[in-house]
Amino acid sequence: MSAANLSYWEHQSFFGPADVAIIGAGLVGLTAALYLKQRRPGWRVVVLERGALPSGASTKNAGFACFGSISELIEQEKRGDLEAVVAARYAGLARLRELLGDAALDYQPVGGYELFRHEEAALAGECLEKISYFNNLLAAITGHRRTFRDASAEAGRFGFRGVGTLLKNEAEGSLDAGRMMRTLLTRTWAAEVPVLTNCAVAALETAPNGQHLLRLANGATIETSQVLLATNAFATELLPELAIVPGRGQVLVTEPLPDVRLPGTFHYDHGYAYFRQLPDHRILLGGGRNLDFGAEETTEPGLTPTVQHYLENLLHDVILPGQRLRIDYRWSGVMGFGPALAPIVDWVRPGVLAAVRCNGMGVALGAGTGWRAAEKLSAGQRN
């Protein structure tokens, strides 16, 4: 779309002055738009997205409605207030389900498993010892006295090779990330918020009168009173001062496997690998960025032999041993990480709010982060 060819109608209805311009049409940006219109129905809100679909991870994630396996929580507890972080993740999932409904999400309360191979007995033992501790810590958050339990007796029914210990999270579920985002897009447009795709923001400028001017890569401009930056890993392109490091996640999906039964979601290797069975009986498997953090600290889409071989070996050696399967889909998504586990939801410049850095927990934190952003924007705080 060239700005030189925009009609009068397009200028007025799509690129006209806005009260709030949201950069990024992912889970955070769209939920923020919906919550903002609930609070300020008369405001003119517009969402700008660089790609034809959300460009980060909102349509590229594994569809895990999770808040952390025990091995993840052990490591994350070293970085800050774990109880508050998990509470935000769990509340965010509840808010997402309330906003869209379980049917629209195809939410399934299947429970989640963490698996440990025999050679990881020491880590498995450490996690087993922490079950009671984390159950007590999280009881008030999840409403379960036994959020986690030892499920090693169930290991045989899944057919895994070399797995000695299984821990189950009773409060975990799965959802359809594509249906989630399609529903959000439909409802955002229905709320009279235009979502303009293929409209990358090249520059963010502030005028002397306090208004902001967004210069788009296609040559168009949008004037707005407030800006919400919801581009997660891409945020430093416009606000380099933010403490965000990108992390690329690679995923593959097999051919349909009608004879395989893997009810649940599954985590492995401190949560750096994860898999689940999809409704059409394909296996989705992703992760492996811990094999080379430096190579995966990028916003560029792509696949690497190192990670793809790791995922395929995990699939063939552990998950479905002895089977040689066709891989029908491969892709990557980009997440945003930082020194603190909690997202950034704060004013970073006068009139410019950032809602970014979900640390790989975007499905869990997205709706809550969008809600917090809408709360701040509707209050009109501008530093």
C-alpha positions in Angstrom: 0.0 0.0 0.0 1.5 3.3 -1.1 0.7 6.5 0.8 0.7 8.3 -2.5 -2.4 6.4 -3.6 -4.4 6.7 -0.4 -7.9 8.0 -1.0 -9.7 10.6 1.0 -11.8 7.8 2.5 -8.8 5.8 3.5 -7.2 8.9 5.1 -10.4 9.6 7.1 -11.4 6.1 8.1 -8.0 4.3 8.6 -5.1 6.8 8.8 -6.8 9.7 10.4 -5.8 11.2 13.8 -6.2 8.7 16.7 -6.5 9.0 20.5 -4.3 5.8 20.8 -2.2 4.0 18.2 -1.2 0.5 19.1 1.9 -0.8 17.4 1.7 -4.6 17.2 -1.3 -6.8 16.5 -0.3 -9.7 18.7 -2.0 -11.0 21.8 -1.0 -8.0 23.9 -1.9 -5.4 21.3 -5.3 -6.7 20.5 -6.4 -7.4 24.1 -5.2 -3.9 25.0 -7.4 -2.5 22.1 -10.4 -4.4 23.3 -10.0 -3.5 27.0 -9.3 0.2 26.0 -12.5 0.4 24.0 -14.4 -1.0 27.0 -13.0 1.8 29.1 -13.1 4.6 26.6 -15.7 3.6 23.9 -15.6 7.1 22.3 -11.8 7.0 21.7 -10.4 6.4 18.3 -8.0 3.5 18.5 -6.0 2.0 15.6 -3.7 -1.0 15.6 -0.7 -1.2 13.3 1.0 -4.5 12.3 4.1 -4.9 10.2 3.2 -8.2 8.7 0.2 -9.8 7.1 -0.3 -11.6 10.4 1.3 -10.9 13.8 5.0 -11.1 13.3 6.3 -12.3 16.7 4.9 -15.4 18.4 1.2 -14.9 18.8 0.3 -17.1 15.9 3.5 -19.2 16.0 3.5 -20.5 19.6 2.8 -24.1 20.7 -0.6 -23.3 22.3 0.4 -24.2 25.9 -1.8 -22.7 28.6 1.0 -23.1 31.1 2.7 -21.2 33.9 5.9 -23.1 34.5 7.1 -26.7 35.1 8.9 -27.5 38.4 12.4 -27.4 36.8 11.5 -24.0 35.3 10.2 -22.6 38.6 13.3 -23.7 40.4 15.4 -21.7 38.1 13.0 -18.7 37.9 12.8 -18.4 41.7 16.4 -17.4 41.7 15.5 -14.3 39.6 12.8 -12.6 41.7 9.4 -12.8 43.3 8.2 -16.1 41.8 4.9 -16.1 43.6 3.9 -12.8 42.0 5.1 -13.9 38.6 3.2 -17.1 38.6 0.1 -15.4 39.9 0.3 -13.0 37.0 0.6 -15.9 34.5 -2.3 -17.8 36.0 -4.5 -14.7 36.2 -3.6 -13.9 32.6 -4.8 -17.3 31.4 -8.0 -16.9 33.4 -8.5 -13.4 31.9 -7.9 -14.7 28.3 -10.4 -17.5 28.8 -13.0 -15.0 30.2 -12.4 -12.6 27.4 -12.7 -15.0 24.5 -14.4 -18.1 26.0 -13.1 -21.7 26.0 -14.9 -22.7 22.9 -13.3 -19.9 20.8 -9.9 -20.9 22.2 -10.5 -24.6 22.0 -9.2 -24.6 25.5 -8.6 -28.1 26.9 -7.8 -28.7 30.6 -5.6 -31.7 29.7 -2.9 -31.2 32.4 0.8 -30.9 31.7 3.7 -33.3 32.2 7.4 -32.8 32.7 9.6 -35.7 31.7 13.1 -36.8 32.8 15.2 -39.4 31.2 17.1 -41.9 33.3 20.3 -40.0 32.9 18.6 -36.9 34.4 17.9 -38.7 37.7 19.6 -36.0 39.8 17.4 -33.2 38.3 14.4 -35.4 38.6 15.2 -36.0 42.3 15.5 -32.3 43.0 12.2 -31.6 41.3 10.5 -34.4 43.2 11.7 -33.0 46.5 10.2 -29.6 45.5 6.7 -30.8 44.8 5.3 -30.1 48.3 7.1 -26.7 48.4 5.6 -25.5 45.1 2.2 -27.0 45.9 2.1 -24.9 49.1 3.4 -21.8 47.4 0.9 -22.0 44.6 -2.2 -23.3 46.4 -3.8 -19.9 46.8 -3.1 -19.1 43.1 -4.3 -22.2 41.4 -7.0 -23.2 43.9 -5.4 -26.7 43.9 -3.8 -28.2 47.0 -1.8 -30.5 44.7 -1.0 -28.6 41.6 2.0 -30.9 41.0 2.2 -34.6 41.6 4.5 -37.5 40.8 3.1 -39.2 37.8 6.0 -41.6 37.1 3.6 -44.6 37.2 2.0 -43.3 34.1 5.2 -43.1 32.0 4.6 -46.5 30.4 1.3 -45.6 28.9 2.8 -42.9 26.7 5.4 -45.2 25.0 8.4 -42.9 25.7 11.8 -44.4 25.6 14.3 -43.9 28.5 11.9 -41.8 30.6 12.1 -42.6 34.3 10.2 -39.8 36.0 7.1 -37.9 35.1 5.7 -34.9 37.0 2.2 -33.7 36.3 0.8 -30.2 36.6 -3.0 -30.7 37.1 -3.8 -27.0 36.3 -2.2 -26.8 32.8 -4.1 -26.8 29.5 -3.8 -26.4 25.8 -5.4 -24.1 23.2 -5.5 -23.3 19.5 -3.3 -20.3 18.9 -4.7 -19.7 15.4 -8.3 -19.7 16.6 -7.3 -17.4 19.5 -5.8 -14.8 17.2 -8.5 -15.0 14.6 -11.2 -14.5 17.3 -9.2 -11.5 18.7 -8.9 -10.0 15.2 -12.6 -10.4 14.6 -13.6 -8.9 17.9 -11.2 -6.0 17.5 -12.6 -5.0 14.2 -16.2 -5.5 15.6 -15.2 -3.0 18.3 -14.5 -0.4 15.6 -10.8 -0.6 15.9 -9.1 -1.0 12.5 -6.2 -3.4 12.4 -3.9 -2.3 9.6 -1.6 -5.0 8.4 1.6 -4.6 6.4 2.0 -1.2 8.1 5.4 -1.2 9.7 6.2 1.8 11.8 9.6 3.2 10.6 9.8 6.1 13.1 8.1 7.5 16.1 8.3 11.3 16.5 6.9 13.7 19.1 5.7 17.1 18.1 6.1 20.3 20.2 2.4 20.1 21.1 2.9 16.7 22.6 1.2 14.8 19.8 3.0 11.8 18.3 3.6 11.2 14.6 4.0 7.6 13.4 5.8 7.4 10.1 5.0 4.2 8.3 7.4 2.3 6.0 4.8 2.7 3.2 5.1 6.6 3.5 1.8 7.1 5.3 1.7 8.9 8.7 -0.7 8.7 11.7 -1.0 11.4 14.3 -2.0 10.2 17.8 -2.3 11.4 21.3 -0.9 8.3 22.9 1.2 5.3 21.7 1.2 1.7 22.9 4.2 -0.3 21.9 3.3 -4.0 22.0 5.8 -5.5 19.6 7.6 -7.6 22.3 11.0 -8.7 20.9 10.9 -6.0 18.2 10.4 -3.1 20.6 14.0 -2.0 20.6 13.8 -1.0 17.0 11.7 2.0 18.0 12.8 2.2 21.7 16.4 1.0 22.0 16.5 1.9 25.7 14.3 -1.0 26.6 15.9 -4.0 28.3 14.8 -6.7 25.8 16.7 -9.5 24.1 15.0 -11.5 21.3 14.7 -15.3 21.5 13.8 -17.3 18.4 11.8 -20.5 19.0 11.8 -23.2 16.3 8.9 -25.6 15.9 8.0 -28.6 13.7 4.8 -30.6 13.2 4.6 -34.2 12.0 2.2 -35.9 9.6 -1.1 -37.1 11.2 -0.5 -40.1 13.4 -4.0 -41.6 14.1 -2.6 -44.5 16.3 -0.7 -42.2 18.7 -2.3 -41.0 21.9 -0.6 -38.3 23.9 -3.2 -36.6 26.0 -1.6 -33.6 27.7 1.1 -31.1 27.2 4.7 -32.1 27.7 7.9 -30.2 28.9 11.5 -31.4 28.7 14.9 -30.0 29.5 14.0 -27.2 31.9 11.1 -26.3 29.6 13.4 -25.6 26.6 11.7 -28.4 24.7 8.0 -28.9 24.6 5.5 -31.0 22.6 1.8 -32.0 22.4 -0.6 -33.8 20.1 -2.8 -31.7 18.0 -6.5 -32.4 17.3 -5.7 -33.9 13.9 -3.2 -36.3 15.6 -0.1 -34.6 14.5 2.7 -34.0 17.0 3.9 -30.5 17.5 7.4 -30.2 18.9 9.4 -27.1 19.6 12.3 -25.5 21.5 16.0 -26.0 21.6 17.1 -22.4 21.7 19.3 -23.3 24.7 21.6 -25.2 22.3 23.0 -21.9 21.1 21.5 -18.9 22.8 23.6 -16.5 20.8 22.4 -17.8 17.4 18.8 -17.6 18.5 19.0 -14.0 19.9 17.6 -12.7 16.7 14.3 -11.3 15.3 15.0 -12.9 11.9 12.8 -15.9 11.1 14.6 -19.0 10.2 15.6 -22.6 11.0 19.0 -24.0 11.9 20.3 -27.5 11.4 21.4 -27.7 15.0 18.0 -27.1 16.5 16.1 -29.1 13.8 18.3 -32.1 14.3 17.9 -31.9 18.1 14.1 -31.8 17.7 14.0 -34.7 15.2 16.3 -36.8 17.4 14.1 -36.1 20.4 11.1 -37.1 18.4 12.6 -40.3 17.0 14.6 -41.4 20.1 12.3 -40.5 23.0 8.8 -39.4 22.1 8.0 -41.9 19.3 10.9 -44.3 19.4 11.7 -46.3 16.3 9.3 -44.4 14.1 10.4 -42.4 11.1 7.9 -39.7 10.5 7.3 -37.2 7.8 7.6 -33.6 9.0 4.9 -31.5 7.3 5.4 -28.1 8.9 8.4 -26.1 10.2 8.5 -22.5 11.4 10.0 -20.1 13.9 8.6 -17.4 16.1 10.3 -14.6 18.1 9.9 -14.0 21.8 11.2 -11.2 24.0 13.3 -11.8 27.2 15.0 -9.6 29.8 16.6 -9.5 33.2 13.3 -9.5 35.1 10.6 -12.1 34.7 7.7 -9.7 34.9 6.7 -7.9 31.7 7.4 -4.2 31.1 4.1 -2.3 31.3 5.3 1.3 31.8 5.6 4.8 30.3 9.0 5.0 28.7 8.5 8.4 27.1 5.8 11.1 27.6 2.7 9.6 26.0 4.4 6.4 25.0 3.6 3.2 26.9 5.5 -0.1 26.4 3.8 -3.4 27.1 6.5 -5.9 26.2 8.9 -8.7 27.4 6.7 -11.7 28.2 9.8 -13.9 28.6 8.4 -16.8 26.6 5.1 -16.8 28.5 3.1 -14.7 26.1 0.0 -16.9 26.1 -0.2 -16.7 29.9 0.8 -13.1 30.3 -0.7 -11.5 27.1 -4.2 -10.7 28.2 -3.2 -9.5 31.6 -0.5 -7.3 30.1 -3.0 -5.9 27.6 -5.5 -5.2 30.4 -2.8 -3.4 32.4 -1.8 -1.4 29.4 -5.4 -0.3 28.7 -5.8 0.7 32.3 -2.8 3.0 32.1 -3.7 4.5 28.7 -7.3 5.2 29.8 -6.1 7.0 32.8 -4.1 9.3 30.5 -0.8 9.2 32.4 1.9 10.6 30.3 5.0 11.0 32.5 
